Amino acid sequence: MDAPPIMGNVPGSYALGVFRDRHPALLRQVREALPYTPDRHRALDRLADEVARDVMEPLDPSAHDFAAWAEWGRGMIGRRWVDVPFLWAESYFYRKLLAATGYFEDGPWRGIDPFGPVKQAELGGPEVDAELAALDRAAASPPGERAAGLLLGSLWGNRADLSFKITQGDERERASELVVDDSDLLWSLVRDRAPGRICVLADNAGRELLPDLLLADHLLAEGLATDVVLHVKPHPYFVSDATPADVAACVRRLAAAPGQAGKAGGRLWRAMADGRLSPRAHPFSCAPLPYRDMPDDLRAELASAALTITKGDLNYRRLVGDRMWPVDTPFPAVTAYFPGPVAALRTLKSDVLTGVDAGTAARLDATGEPWRTSGTHALIQVRA
Ligand SMILES: O=P(O)(O)OC[C@H]1O[C@](O)(CO)[C@@H](O)[C@@H]1O
């Protein structure tokens, strides 16, 4: 059972817009975010040119991961960005962006997150204060309601995605709807297997990672999880994807907050210290491949989990394969290969979709709104 991969070369498609509009805009944004030196400006010029000419050039042979990309990119390098699978090409763009900013090279820019300034601005912003203060009001709610609120907080936190904000306006705030809601199944799975290990394949830093951490705190504090393993990216990726540095920044932000948020931050700090909350930065987390191709060590770790929760749009693309599935293709069927129970929390920001009944899709299509790609809609899907 397979469907054709999503590609950027379809006129009018969402993926084509990412290559034609979003990537050039992102290059301009990165250039302005930090006081880059002439060598970095020249490298960014070259990448902008490569994007404009629409031919993917190889990495420099001295790059530490040249061999890995040559292998992953067999038959792809040298082609147009839009003529290879969208998932692959988009991932390669972010790798080339790090090459242009000198992230992996000896020199002053090594290890400097080109998206650091936007991430820091968001984490220090007033919206975060308001979101954290809401926890004080929620503390008085019945436990079931509080748990449901934390799950929805983690789900909708995915809307705060800085890569997406580059070309999307405010229309996402207008409507919001869950097209699939398997949350009852999710909680019964967690309770039936409690206390077990919960793995979270995290997505964005800041306003998404904070509610993810609060959900992790809830699972630990309520005895629903022995430990939570938080998979983040080993290096900056898709603008706001969380890295280990972002995990540290978010736990610090929580611990410094007043009220319930601060208490949760203190508990998370201790959970980090005693190993009940473990960040991981597996190289596969930045690979341009679907989870079906995960390496054995990652497969073994996810197999040890009572539940794996995948966050966000990109992880969903990797979970189900970034393919043009008929929308009612059953989610359990496309995730049958996954090494254990899996739940996806995702706001819809790209075309791939499974497990939605055809009637719901037809009703939403009839609105004429881009509900599959605009982040206004979301889903909670579970394969037990
Ligand atoms: O942060 P998320 O939810 O993974 O969303 C990232 C999404 O943004 C895009 O990069 C651009 O829309 C998508 O291709 C990608 O799936």
The ligand as a Gaussian input file, in Angstrom:
#p B3LYP/6-31G(d) Opt

LIG

0 1
 O        6.628000      22.908000      12.935000
 P        5.833000      21.895000      12.187000
 O        4.468000      21.721000      12.766000
 O        6.546000      20.609000      12.040000
 O        5.570000      22.486000      10.773000
 C        6.565000      22.640000       9.866000
 C        5.919000      22.747000       8.546000
 O        6.238000      23.979000       8.020000
 C        6.704000      23.799000       6.733000
 O        8.091000      23.787000       6.783000
 C        6.323000      24.841000       5.819000
 O        4.973000      24.925000       5.822000
 C        6.145000      22.447000       6.351000
 O        6.741000      21.963000       5.264000
 C        6.387000      21.716000       7.595000
 O        5.788000      20.490000       7.602000

